[in-house]
């Protein structure tokens, strides 16, 4: 078996295998140390000793950490798993309904295998893509996953490598594509040994987590290779269909070829090699369309990105909140602009940032952008982790769902929103070091001051109760009012998937009319009209033609081309004589 590790500044590196220590050959001209040993057919545990005395430490590229991120690494043979998904092909993003979930709270057991039992619920709902929050190994049993440190090793408490493969194979058997959330902007605060091996961080630049990942300075070639190899591993060896790239706005890279461009190129090459469409989705708050602009047009070539401006505009209108980043939002005009232009701040002044922000999307298709009313961030980064349905009336939550699912964006849901889940989604962690636990708890309280939330209202993230409180309660799904909300989502998704006009995504194809005094909005998408009354009084709409109501959450009445909507009501209509 071949063992290798990148440690360019070390004078010696040895492989520790069981009770024996084996000096490795190196470093070569790229800083790699190598050794070949006969280990038999069984998997073996191993670690590395640095400069003969430091360690032993786990492998930065460890494929398996069965005993936690501080313990020995274990080899793993990807060829032994028997896949059954040879004929699976994912739906294109243009036809996608994405569902974001967290393995630890999606089921009471919080494992890959337990999640399989609820996949049929997602199929029945009309979901096409399941997006897993990060599953790379992190310290402790439970956490959001964004503090991963063994990025090549699926988290053992979830079920390890085999468990993840069983879940993905089960998704594919049901026609569900899998998108995996990966974190390439930082390492977690505990269990990260990469700095002992090489220049993984560039401390000339800072991020909210410390030094930036080294995408541009000395040694960056191998650091870039580390992350790109990680991406390709998930796509090739775990049969993942796409990647969601966390917070790419924290990447610092002034290279001639940006890391995102290199990544999208190599993902496209892998797609051609394996004969399977692969996608990449970025999270970015830059409002920069270059991220999803094709490489041949001097962009980075990422397939799609999250659109927080739409979320913020919708949330602020529905809730009336205006603290923190919501201070830049709150008007129907801004929500209308988000629906038509994607970025509200597209080269205009942002009061929250005290500077001009963003640029226009040009002729990019709306399918390069995801639309949503809730995500793990927007729910979990509230003091109490309260969902939208905990903040607004039942009817206003239905309006949010309708605006997401009839928008021109690729719609994304967050676990449990489809039945107005009663459980919150709070921030939780399981760090082992007492000082780190204290710092995380204190930092969480300080972070919420910008929103005016009181420290005493913030649940302790290191408490097991915070984690348990965030688990979905599947037994409530058939009870009112949850059943009514689930039925609403079923109808909306079925309507979207059966109506061609709702999948038309050419730039400029959406027209929005608003009446600020009446608090109404009319969204025009070819033959489909979505009319919303946000106000507390009934309202009348004049339509371009006679129409029929396809779906409404209230006692709406349409006579000819006149629509009457009760307060807090949305109606989706088809204009007569036009192609749907």
C-alpha positions in Angstrom: 0.0 0.0 0.0 1.2 3.5 -0.8 1.3 6.2 1.9 2.1 9.8 1.2 1.9 13.2 2.9 2.7 16.7 2.0 5.1 18.2 4.6 7.6 20.5 2.7 9.4 22.0 5.7 10.0 18.9 7.7 13.4 17.3 7.9 12.0 13.9 8.4 8.6 12.1 8.4 7.9 8.6 9.5 4.8 6.4 9.1 3.7 4.8 12.3 1.8 1.6 11.6 0.6 -0.3 14.6 3.8 -0.7 16.7 6.3 -0.2 14.0 7.8 3.1 12.7 8.9 3.4 9.0 11.0 6.3 7.8 9.5 7.8 4.6 11.3 9.0 1.5 11.4 12.7 0.8 10.7 15.4 0.4 10.4 15.4 -3.3 10.5 18.7 -5.3 6.9 19.3 -4.4 7.3 18.6 -0.7 5.8 15.1 -0.6 7.0 12.2 1.5 6.3 8.6 0.3 6.5 5.0 1.3 5.2 1.7 0.0 4.5 -1.1 2.5 2.8 -4.5 2.3 -0.1 -4.2 4.8 -2.2 -7.1 3.6 -5.8 -6.9 2.6 -7.3 -5.6 5.8 -7.6 -1.9 6.6 -4.9 -0.5 8.9 -4.6 2.4 11.4 -1.7 4.8 10.8 -0.3 8.1 11.9 2.7 10.3 11.1 5.7 11.3 13.2 7.3 14.7 12.2 11.0 15.3 12.6 11.3 12.0 14.5 9.7 13.3 17.6 6.5 15.4 17.0 3.3 13.3 17.0 1.9 10.9 16.2 -0.6 12.9 14.1 -3.5 11.9 11.9 -3.2 12.2 8.1 -4.6 15.5 6.7 -6.1 13.5 3.9 -7.3 10.7 6.1 -10.2 8.8 4.5 -11.6 7.5 7.8 -11.4 8.7 11.4 -13.2 5.9 13.3 -12.1 7.1 16.7 -12.4 10.8 16.3 -10.4 13.6 14.7 -7.5 13.4 17.3 -7.0 9.7 16.9 -5.2 7.5 14.3 -6.3 7.5 10.6 -7.6 4.4 9.0 -7.2 3.3 5.4 -10.3 2.8 3.3 -10.8 0.9 0.1 -13.5 2.7 -2.0 -13.8 -0.2 -4.5 -15.3 -2.6 -1.9 -18.7 -0.8 -1.7 -21.3 -2.3 -4.0 -23.2 0.5 -5.8 -26.6 0.0 -7.4 -27.0 3.4 -9.0 -25.4 2.8 -12.4 -28.5 4.0 -14.3 -29.2 7.1 -12.2 -29.1 10.5 -13.8 -29.8 13.7 -11.9 -32.4 16.2 -13.0 -30.8 19.4 -14.3 -30.6 22.4 -12.0 -33.1 24.2 -14.2 -35.8 21.7 -13.1 -34.5 21.2 -9.5 -36.3 21.5 -6.2 -33.5 21.5 -3.6 -34.0 20.4 0.0 -31.3 21.3 2.5 -31.0 19.0 5.5 -28.7 18.4 8.5 -28.0 14.7 9.1 -27.8 15.0 12.9 -31.2 16.7 13.4 -33.1 15.3 10.4 -34.0 12.1 12.4 -34.1 11.2 16.1 -31.1 8.9 15.5 -29.1 11.5 13.6 -27.4 9.1 11.2 -27.0 8.4 7.5 -28.9 5.2 7.7 -31.7 6.7 9.7 -32.2 9.4 7.1 -33.0 6.7 4.5 -36.4 6.0 6.1 -37.6 9.6 5.3 -36.4 9.8 1.7 -39.8 8.7 0.4 -41.3 11.8 2.1 -39.0 13.9 0.0 -39.9 12.1 -3.2 -43.6 12.5 -2.5 -43.1 16.2 -1.8 -41.5 16.6 -5.3 -37.9 17.2 -4.2 -35.3 16.5 -6.9 -32.0 17.3 -5.1 -31.1 16.7 -1.4 -28.4 19.0 -0.1 -26.5 17.6 3.0 -25.0 20.1 5.3 -21.2 19.3 5.8 -20.5 15.7 6.8 -16.6 15.9 7.0 -15.3 14.8 10.4 -15.3 17.4 13.2 -14.6 17.3 16.9 -17.3 15.8 19.1 -20.5 13.9 18.2 -22.8 16.7 17.0 -22.4 20.1 15.3 -23.4 22.0 12.2 -20.4 20.5 10.4 -18.8 23.8 9.4 -15.9 23.2 11.7 -14.6 20.1 9.9 -11.0 19.2 10.2 -10.6 15.8 8.5 -12.1 16.9 5.2 -11.7 13.5 3.4 -13.4 11.5 6.2 -17.2 11.3 6.7 -18.1 11.9 10.3 -18.1 8.6 12.2 -21.0 9.4 14.6 -23.2 9.8 11.4 -22.1 6.4 10.1 -18.7 6.9 8.5 -17.8 6.2 4.8 -20.0 3.2 4.3 -23.0 4.9 5.9 -22.7 7.9 3.6 -22.5 5.6 0.6 -25.6 3.7 1.6 -27.5 6.9 2.0 -26.4 8.3 -1.4 -27.2 5.0 -3.1 -30.6 5.0 -1.5 -31.2 8.6 -2.7 -30.3 7.6 -6.3 -32.5 4.6 -6.1 -35.4 7.0 -5.5 -34.4 9.4 -8.2 -33.0 12.0 -5.8 -29.7 13.7 -6.6 -27.3 14.6 -3.8 -25.5 17.9 -3.3 -22.9 18.0 -0.6 -22.0 21.1 1.4 -18.2 21.5 1.6 -16.2 24.1 3.6 -13.0 25.3 1.9 -12.7 28.7 3.6 -11.3 27.5 7.0 -10.6 24.6 9.2 -12.3 24.0 12.6 -10.7 25.2 15.8 -9.9 21.8 17.3 -8.5 18.7 15.6 -6.8 20.7 12.8 -3.3 19.4 12.4 -2.7 20.7 8.8 -0.5 23.6 10.1 2.0 21.1 11.4 2.5 19.7 7.9 2.5 22.7 5.6 1.4 26.2 4.7 -2.3 25.6 4.6 -3.2 29.1 5.9 -2.0 32.5 4.7 -1.9 34.7 7.8 -1.3 37.8 5.8 -5.1 37.8 5.2 -7.7 37.3 7.9 -11.2 35.8 7.9 -13.8 35.5 10.7 -12.0 32.2 11.6 -8.4 33.4 11.5 -5.9 33.2 8.7 -7.2 32.7 5.2 -6.8 29.4 3.3 -3.6 29.7 1.3 -4.8 29.8 -2.3 -2.2 32.3 -3.5 1.1 32.4 -1.4 4.1 30.1 -1.2 3.0 26.4 -1.1 -0.5 27.3 -2.5 -0.2 24.8 -5.4 -0.5 21.9 -3.0 -3.1 23.5 -0.9 -5.3 24.1 -3.9 -4.6 20.5 -4.9 -5.8 19.4 -1.4 -9.2 21.1 -1.8 -9.7 20.2 -5.4 -8.8 16.6 -4.8 -11.3 16.6 -1.9 -14.0 17.9 -4.2 -13.3 15.3 -6.8 -13.2 12.5 -4.2 -16.8 13.3 -3.1 -18.0 13.4 -6.7 -16.1 10.4 -7.9 -15.8 8.0 -4.9 -19.1 8.9 -3.1 -21.2 9.4 -6.3 -22.2 12.9 -5.1 -23.9 14.8 -7.9 -22.9 18.3 -6.9 -21.2 20.5 -4.3 -22.3 23.5 -2.4 -19.3 25.7 -1.6 -19.5 27.5 1.7 -18.9 31.3 1.9 -16.7 31.7 -1.1 -16.5 35.4 -0.3 -13.9 34.5 2.3 -11.6 33.0 -0.3 -8.5 35.3 -0.8 -7.0 34.5 -4.2 -5.2 37.0 -6.5 -3.9 34.2 -8.7 -4.2 34.6 -12.5 -6.5 31.6 -12.4 -8.8 31.9 -9.4 -9.4 28.8 -7.3 -13.1 28.7 -8.2 -12.2 28.7 -11.9 -9.7 25.9 -11.4 -12.3 23.9 -9.4 -15.0 24.4 -12.0 -12.7 23.3 -14.8 -11.6 20.1 -13.0 -15.2 19.3 -12.0 -16.2 19.7 -15.7 -13.3 17.4 -16.7 -14.4 14.8 -14.2 -18.0 15.1 -15.5 -16.8 14.3 -19.0 -14.7 11.4 -17.8 -17.4 9.6 -15.8 -20.2 10.5 -18.2 -22.3 12.2 -15.5 -23.6 15.8 -15.1 -22.0 17.4 -12.0 -22.9 20.8 -10.6 -21.3 23.4 -8.3 -23.2 25.9 -6.2 -21.6 28.7 -4.3 -22.6 30.7 -1.3 -21.4 34.3 -1.7 -22.5 37.7 -0.3 -20.5 39.6 -2.9 -23.4 40.1 -5.3 -20.8 39.4 -8.0 -22.2 37.6 -11.1 -18.7 36.7 -12.1 -19.0 33.7 -9.9 -21.6 32.1 -12.1 -20.5 33.6 -15.4 -19.1 31.0 -17.8 -15.3 30.7 -18.0 -15.3 31.6 -21.7 -16.9 34.9 -20.7 -14.2 35.5 -18.2 -16.2 34.2 -15.2 -15.4 31.4 -12.7 -17.8 28.9 -14.3 -19.7 27.9 -11.1 -23.2 26.7 -12.0 -25.3 28.6 -9.5 -25.1 30.6 -6.3 -27.3 31.4 -3.3 -29.3 34.7 -3.5 -29.4 36.2 0.0 -30.9 39.5 -1.3 -34.1 37.8 -2.2 -34.3 36.1 1.2 -33.5 39.3 3.0 -36.1 41.4 1.0 -38.8 38.7 1.5 -38.0 38.2 5.2 -38.0 41.9 6.0 -41.4 42.5 4.2 -43.0 39.6 6.0 -41.6 40.2 9.5 -41.0 43.9 9.6 -37.5 43.2 11.0 -34.9 45.9 10.3 -31.8 45.1 12.5 -28.4 43.9 11.3 -28.3 43.2 7.6 -32.1 43.6 7.4 -31.6 47.3 7.8 -30.9 47.4 4.1 -34.3 45.9 3.3 -38.0 46.2 4.1 -39.8 47.7 1.1 -42.0 46.1 -1.6 -39.8 47.9 -4.2 -36.8 45.9 -3.0 -38.6 42.6 -3.0 -39.8 43.4 -6.6 -36.2 44.2 -7.6 -34.9 41.0 -6.1 -37.5 39.0 -8.2 -36.5 40.8 -11.4 -32.8 41.7 -11.0 -31.7 39.1 -8.4 -29.4 41.5 -6.6 -31.1 44.4 -4.9 -27.7 45.9 -4.3 -26.3 45.7 -7.8 -23.9 48.7 -7.8 -25.9 50.9 -5.4 -25.1 52.2 -1.9 -25.7 49.8 1.0 -26.3 51.6 4.3 -25.5 48.4 6.3 -22.0 48.2 4.6 -21.6 52.0 4.3 -20.4 51.6 0.7 -21.6 50.7 -2.8 -22.2 47.0 -3.2 -22.6 44.5 -6.0 -23.1 44.7 -9.7 -25.9 43.8 -12.2 -26.3 40.2 -13.4 -26.5 41.2 -17.1 -28.0 38.5 -19.3 -27.5 35.6 -16.9 -30.4 33.2 -16.6 -32.3 33.2 -13.3 -31.4 29.5 -13.0 -27.9 30.5 -11.9 -29.4 31.7 -8.6 -31.1 29.8 -5.8 -34.2 31.3 -4.1 -35.3 30.5 -0.6 -37.2 31.8 2.4 -35.2 29.8 5.0 -31.8 28.1 5.2 -29.7 26.7 8.0 -28.0 30.2 8.2 -31.1 32.3 8.2 -32.8 30.2 10.8 -29.9 29.0 12.9 -28.1 32.3 13.1 -31.0 33.8 15.0 -30.8 34.0 18.8 -33.4 31.3 19.3 -33.1 29.5 15.9 -36.7 30.4 15.2 -38.1 29.5 11.8 -40.1 31.9 9.6 -43.4 30.1 10.7 -42.5 31.0 14.3 -42.3 34.7 13.4 -45.2 35.3 11.1 -48.8 34.2 10.7 -49.6 30.9 9.0 -50.9 32.7 5.9 -47.7 34.9 5.6 -45.6 31.7 5.8 -47.7 30.3 3.0 -47.0 33.5 1.0 -43.3 33.0 1.5 -43.6 29.5 0.1 -45.6 30.6 -2.9 -43.1 33.4 -3.8 -40.2 30.9 -3.6 -41.8 28.2 -5.6 -43.3 30.4 -8.3 -40.1 32.5 -8.7 -37.7 32.2 -11.6 -35.0 31.1 -9.3 -34.0 27.5 -8.5 -36.1 26.9 -5.3 -34.5 25.6 -2.2 -36.3 24.5 1.0 -34.9 23.9 4.5 -35.7 20.8 6.4 -39.1 20.9 8.1 -40.3 24.1 6.6 -42.7 22.2 4.4 -44.8 21.3 7.4 -44.1 24.4 9.5 -42.0 22.3 11.9 -42.3 23.4 15.6 -38.7 22.6 16.4 -36.2 25.4 16.0 -32.8 25.0 14.4 -30.3 26.4 16.8 -26.5 26.6 16.7 -24.9 23.7 18.6 -21.5 22.2 19.0 -19.7 19.6 21.0 -16.2 20.8 21.6 -14.1 18.9 24.2 -11.9 21.7 25.4 -13.4 23.7 28.2 -11.8 27.0 27.2 -13.0 26.6 23.6 -16.5 25.7 24.8 -16.6 28.9 26.9 -15.3 31.0 24.0 -17.8 29.6 21.6 -20.7 30.3 24.0 -19.5 33.9 24.7 -18.8 34.6 21.1 -22.3 33.5 20.1 -23.9 35.9 22.6 -21.7 38.8 21.4 -22.5 38.1 17.8 -26.2 38.7 18.3 -25.9 42.2 19.7 -26.1 43.7 16.2 -29.7 42.4 16.0 -30.7 43.7 19.4 -31.1 40.2 20.9 -30.4 39.8 24.6 -27.5 37.5 25.6 -29.7 35.6 28.1 -32.0 34.7 25.1 -29.2 32.8 23.4 -29.2 29.0 24.0 -25.9 27.6 25.1 -24.5 26.1 21.9 -22.4 23.6 23.9 -25.4 22.2 25.7 -26.8 18.8 24.5 -30.3 20.2 25.0 -29.7 22.8 22.3 -28.9 20.0 19.9 -31.8 17.8 21.0 -34.2 20.7 20.7 -33.3 21.2 17.1 -34.3 17.7 15.9 -37.3 17.4 13.7 -40.5 16.0 15.2 -41.8 13.7 12.5 -44.9 12.7 14.5 -46.4 16.1 14.1 -46.5 16.0 10.3 -50.0 14.5 10.1 -51.5 16.9 12.7 -53.0 20.4 12.1 -51.7 22.9 11.3 -48.7 21.1 10.0 -50.7 18.8 7.7 -52.3 21.9 6.0 -48.9 23.5 5.4 -47.5 20.3 4.0 -50.5 20.1 1.6 -49.7 23.6 0.5 -46.1 22.8 -0.3 -47.2 19.6 -2.2 -49.6 21.7 -4.4 -47.0 24.5 -5.0 -44.3 22.0 -6.1 -46.6 20.0 -8.3 -47.7 23.3 -9.9 -44.2 24.4 -10.5 -43.1 21.0 -12.0 -46.2 20.9 -14.3 -46.2 24.5 -15.5 -43.6 25.4 -18.2 -43.9 29.1 -17.6 -42.7 28.7 -14.0 -39.4 27.2 -15.4 -38.8 30.0 -17.9 -35.7 31.7 -16.6 -34.4 34.1 -19.3 -33.0 37.4 -17.9 -35.7 40.1 -17.9 -38.6 37.6 -18.3 -40.1 38.5 -14.9 -42.3 41.6 -14.5 -43.4 42.8 -11.1 -46.1 45.5 -10.2 -46.5 46.8 -6.7 -48.9 49.0 -4.9 -47.2 50.3 -1.7 -50.4 51.9 -0.4 -52.4 48.7 -0.7 -49.4 46.4 0.1 -49.9 44.3 -2.9 -47.7 42.7 -5.5 -48.4 41.2 -8.9 -45.7 39.0 -10.5 -46.1 38.3 -14.2 -44.4 35.3 -15.8 -45.8 34.7 -19.2 -49.3 33.2 -18.7 -48.8 32.8 -14.9 -49.7 35.6 -12.6 -48.8 35.4 -8.8 -50.8 38.0 -6.9 -50.1 38.8 -3.2 -51.9 40.8 -0.7 -49.5 41.5 2.2 -51.9 43.9 3.8 -54.6 43.6 6.5 -57.5 44.7 4.2 -59.0 43.0 1.1 -57.6 44.1 -2.2 -58.6 44.1 -5.9 -56.3 43.3 -8.8 -56.9 44.1 -12.5 -55.4 41.4 -14.7 -54.2 41.7 -18.3 -56.8 39.1 -19.4 -59.5 36.8 -18.0 -57.9 34.2 -15.7 -58.5 31.2 -13.6 -57.2 30.6 -10.1 -54.8 27.6 -10.0 -54.0 27.8 -6.3 -54.7 30.1 -3.4 -54.4 30.0 0.3 -57.6 32.0 0.9 -61.1 32.6 -0.4 -59.9 34.4 -3.5 -62.4 35.3 -6.2 -61.6 35.8 -9.9 -64.3 37.1 -12.2 -63.1 37.8 -15.7 -60.0 39.9 -15.3 -60.7 41.1 -11.8 -59.2 39.3 -8.8 -60.2 39.9 -5.2 -57.8 38.8 -2.5 -58.5 38.7 1.3 -55.8 39.9 3.7 -52.5 38.0 3.8 -53.4 35.9 0.8 -51.6 34.8 -2.4 -53.2 33.4 -5.6 -51.5 31.8 -8.6 -53.5 32.3 -11.8 -53.3 31.3 -15.4 -54.3 33.9 -18.0 -56.8 32.7 -20.5 -55.7 32.1 -24.1 -52.0 32.0 -23.3 -49.6 29.1 -23.2 -49.0 28.1 -19.6 
